[in-house]
């Protein structure tokens, strides 16, 4: 529907802002402390109050709190699904909103900025990082308070009012019950000192299987080929080579050398006929002429 397209477009725009703010807030903590795990963080609200406040703006925006950018865009998407009578979609979006607030708006900031004080030496990030986060936070609040400029840019005319009693109470009800669940199950949500699986899992597991393939089946195949080669193929080739060598030495070379010796002996005999004496050549010519005449006369 037109409202769904408008909701998706506006939420994509808002998503860029609050997600950038959240990344910058978490990045500021990593930059200052050098720690990335929630099990290594805590108690930073004392030394990084501005970072906490700016991060929470992004957390409230992504959780669709009223008067933040996510509320005026996400509620349009949910309303579009409701008007189109898609109950399962509405339920999925509502559960996603609750889960997002539980993870990004409660668990992460609690264990990162509050929780157990790890006595980390921390301070506010450099001014340029604070300015960037401040600009994103201002836009998240401005869009949430004054959504009409954003609505004016959408592809279809907007006939939607986010700040109605129903929208606000529904949103706050979901968020408050999520916060209550977080408090009740806080112990169960404690982070564990584990390693998050990333894309390196694929080549680590792939390398393990590749090494197994190289060390087991391929190694056995290579050994089998080597054994056959050493016990059957190489002896056959060596025997064939020796037989060929004997044939070459005793057969081919003998014939070639015999022909060469015959030619040398014939050449030596013919060389004796070449005396270099002219009278001998003249006598031989006369004898030849007489012999030819005798032959033809008969």
N, C-alpha and C positions, 0 to 999 in steps of 0.2 A: 504494500500500500504506500501511498504518498507519505503518510506519517512515519512508516517504517524506514523509508529511504531518508527522510529528514533526520530521524533519530540516529540512524547508523552514521550518516555524514557528520552530524554535530558531535556524536560521541567519539568518532575517530579523531576529530580535531581536539576535543577536550582530553582524550587519551594521550595524545602526544605531550601535552603540557604537564599533566600530573605524573605521568610515568617518567618524564625527564626529571622532574623535581625529586621523585623518589630515588631515582638512580644517582642523582647528584648528592642527595642526603646520605645515602649509604656509601657512596664513593668518598665523601668527605670524612666519614668515620674511618674507612680503610686508610685514607691518606694520612690522617692524623695519628692513628693508633698502630697501623701496620697489622691489624688483626681483621680476620674475615668471618670467623665462626662466632655464633651467638654464645657458645660455651666459654669463649674467651673475652666477652664484652659484658658491660654492665656498669651502672653508676655514672654514666657520662653526662647526665643531665646537669650535674654541678659545674662541669667545666665547658660544656658545649650547649648552653641554653638556647642560643639562636638557631643552631642546627636542629635541635629538637623541635622548636616551634615551626621552622620551615618544613621539616620532614612531615610533621603532623598535618600541615595544610595539604600536602600531597596525599597523605593517608586518608584524610577526610574527603578529599575530592574523589579518589578512586573508590571509596566506600559509599559514595552518593549521599553524603550528609547534606541536609538543606543548607542553602546559601554557599555551596561550593559547586564547581563546574560540573562534576560528575552527576549531581542531582538533576540539573536541568536538561541533561542529555540522556542519561540512562533511564530516567522516568518516562521520557518520550518513547523509547524503545519498548519498555514494558507496557505502556499504555497502548501502543500500536498492536502488540501481540494480544492484549486483552480485547481490544475492539474487533479483532479478527477472530475472536473466540478460539484462541490457541492456548488452552489451559496448561498443557504440558510445557510449552515454551515459557509461559509466565512463571510456572513453578521452577523451571531450570534457571531462568534469569534471577529469580528471587534467591534461590539457593546459592547461585554464584556470587550474588551481592553479599550475602551473609558470610560465605567462605572467604571472600576477598577482605572484608572488614576484620574477620577473625585473624587472618594471617598477616596482612599488610598493615592494618590499622591498630591491632592489639598485640599480637605475639611479637612481631619484629621490633616495634618501638619499646615494648616492655623489657625484653631481654637485651636489647641493644643499649638503651639509654637509662633504664631503671633496673629493676631486679637486683641481683647480688653485686655489690660494689667490688670490682676487681682491682681497685687501686691503680688504675692505668694513668700514666702521665699523658694527659690530653689537653687540648686547647681548641679554640675555634679555628676553622680552616682559614686560609688566606682570604683577604677581602674580595678578590675577584670571584672566588667560589661562592661566597656569601651573596654578592651582588647578583650572580646568575640565578642562584636559588631564590633570591628575593623577587626577581623579575617574574619567574615562573609562578611563584606563590601569589603575587599580586594579580596575575592573569587568571589563576584558578578561582580566586575570590571574586574578581570583577565579573567574570562570566557567570558565576553562580548568583550574584546579586543582580546583575543587569544582563539577562540572557538575550534581550531583544536584538542587539547588534549582531550577535551570532546567528539568531534565527533569520535575520534579514538576508543572510548570505546563503541560506539553504536552497536546494534546487526547486522545492515546491512551496507554495504559500503555507505558512504555519498557522494552524488553528489549534493551539495547545497552550494551556496555562499550567505551568508546573507547580505554582504555589497555591494549591487548593488544600482545604482541610484534609481531604481523603489522601492525597499524595503525601503530605507531610506526616500525618499520623501513621500511615502504612510504613513509610520509610523509617521513621523513628522507632516504631514498634519492632521492626526486624532488627535494627541496629542495637537497640537496648536489650532485646532477648539474646542476641549474639554476645553482647558484653557480659550479660549474666552467665551465660554458658562458659565464657572464658574464665570468669572468676571461680565458678564452681569446679571446673576441670583444669585449674591452673597447673596442678602437679602433673597431670597426665600430658600436658603440653610442653613440659620442660624439654629443651633441646638436648640432643645426644651428641656426644663427640664422635661423629662418624664422618665419613668422606662421601660427599654427594657424587653420584654417578654422572659423568658428563660424556661427551662424545669420545673421549679417550678410551672408554670402556670397549668400544667396538674394535679398535686396533690392538688393545691389550689382549682381549679375548681372541681376536683373530690371529695375533702373533703367537699366542700359546698353541692354538690348533695348527698353525703353520709349522711351528717347531716340532710338534708331535708328528705331523705328516712327514717332515724331513728326516726326523730321527728314527721313526718306526717303519712305516711301509716303504718309503723311498730308500731308506738305508738297507732294508732287507733285500729290496729289489736290486740295488746296486751291488750288494754282496753276492747275490745269486748270479748276476751277470758276470761279475769278476771271477767267481768260481768256475763257471762254465767256460769262460774265456781262457782261464789259466790251465784248466784240465783237458779241454778238448780243442778249442779253436786255435790257441797259440801253438800247441804241439803240431797240429795239422799244418798250420801256416809255415812253421819252421821246417817240417819235413818237406813240404812242397818247395820251399825256397832252396833247401839243400839239393833236392832232385833236379831242380832247374839249374842250379849252379853246376852240378855234374854234367848235365846235358850240354850246357854251354861250353864247359871246358873240354869235355871229351868228344863232343859231337860237332857243334857249330864251329868252335875255335879250331878243331882238328881239320875240318874241311877247308876252312878259310886259309889256315896256315899251309896245308898241303897244296892248294891252288897257287898260293903265293910262291912256295918253293919251286913248283913246276915252272911257273912263269920266269922265275929267276934263272933256273937251269936252261930253259929254252932261250932266254935272252943271252946267256953266256955263250951258248953254242952259236947263235946267230952273230954274236959279236966277233967270233973268230973268222967268219966269212968276210967281214968288213976289214980287208987288209990295208986299204988306202993306196994300193998300187994300181995304176991306170991300165997297164997291160993285162993284169988279171981280170979287170972289169971288161975289157975289150974281148978277151978270150971267152969269157962267160957269155957275152952277148952273141958272139959268133956261134958258139955251141948251141945256144938257145934258138937261133935262127935256123940252123941246120936241122935241129930236132923238130921244129915246127913245120918245116918244109917236108920232112920225111913223114910226119904224121898226116898232113893234108894230102900228100901225093898218094898215099895208100888209100 
